[in-house]
Amino acid sequence: MIELVVVLVAVGPMAWLLRRKVKQRADRAARGEVIKVPCLLRHPSLEGRWLRGRMLVGPSTLAWEPRTRAGAGVSLPAGLRQVGERSPTRREAMRINGRSRIVECDSCEGTVLVVVMPNEVGHVLTALSRNATE
């Protein structure tokens, strides 16, 4: 019983902070500001590696900001456009969050996969659709 109370006391504030951060990003996006959406990226130049980082999304901005040294030399390819959206396969769900969404994109360099949480996927899809029309 004590373990359950400890878990609830720890999880409650974490969930509140996460919801608050998501709402703040949505409010900034609605005002037309550039937001940083946490995501994972699988770039064609780095076969099989998921890179942690953030997608910078704004009215005229779509860029990649790496969070590790492995992704420092990687940028989004030119002509990036969405071709699909799906849930992770069982195999992918062992490495990434199983509740996330995978946005499949096509580019001049090959297929790029962007993994975002369901409450953030709208920001990335909107930015990709704007990028495809430019």
N, C-alpha and C positions, 0 to 999 in steps of 0.2 A: 504494500500500500504506500509506503514511504517513497519507493522508487517512482511510482506513478505521479505522486505530488511533485517530486523533484523534476520529472520530465515536463509536466505541465507548466511549472514555474519557469523552466528554461525555454520551452517552445513558444509560449504565449508572446513574450516580448520580441522574439525573433520574427515571428509571423507578422506582428504589428509593424516592425521596422521595414520588413520586406514590402508589405502593402503600401506603406507610406512612401518608400522610395519609388515604387512603380507609379503611384499617383502623381508624385512630383515630376517624374519624367513625362507623363501624359500631359500634365498641365503646361510644362515648358514647350512640348511639341505643339500643343494647341495655340500657344502664343507665337509660334514660328521660330523658336530658338533652336540652336543645334543641341542635340541630346546625344549621350553616349549610352548605347544599348549593349549590355554584356552579351557576348556570344562566343561561339567556337567557329573556327574557319578551317576548312580542308581545301588547300590550294593545290592545283595540279603540279606545281613545281616540287612540292613536298609530299610525295605519295604516301598515303596511309597515316599521316600525322594530323591530329587535331590541334590547332593552335588557339590558345586562350587570348581573348582581347575584347575590344569594344568596337562596335560599328558607330561611326560618327554620322548621324542622320540629321539633316536640316532641309530647309526649303530648296537649297541649291547645292547641298553637300551630301556626298556619300563617300566615306573613306574608312580605312581600317587602322585601328590603333592597337598594336600588339601589347601584351602584358608580360611576355617572356622574351628572352634573347633569341630563341629559335624563330620567332615570328618577326624579328626586327627588320630583316631584309625583304619581307613580303609586303606587297601592296596589292590592292584590288586591280585585277586586269581591266583593260579597256573594253568597252562594249559589253559590260556585265548586264545580263537580263535574266529575269526569272523564267524558268520553264516548268517548275513544279513545286509542290509542297507536300510533305509526307511526315508520318511518324517514324521514329527510328525502328529499325529491324531489331530482332532479339540480340543479334550479335553486336550491333551498334550500341544498344542500350546497356551493354556491359561497360562501355567506356564513357558514354555520355548519359545525361539524365533521360530516363525513359519517357518522361512526360513532355519533353521538349518537342519542338517542331523543326524539321530539316527543310530549308528552302534550297531547292536545286536551281543553280544558275548556270547559264552558258556564257562563254566568253571566247575571245580570240585565242586564249591559251589553253582552253579546255573546260571541263566541268568544275565548278566551284560549289562547295556545300557550305551553307551558313546555318548554324544551329542556334536557335533562340527559344526562349520560353514562350508559351502560348499567349501570355498577356503582353508580350513585347513584339510579337511577329507582325502586327499591323504596321508598326513604324518602319520596319525593314521592307515590307512589301510595298508600302507607299513610296519609299525612297527608290526602290528598284524600278518601279513603274515610271517614276519621273526620269530616272537615269536612262531607261530604254527609249523614251520619247525624245531625248536631247540629241 
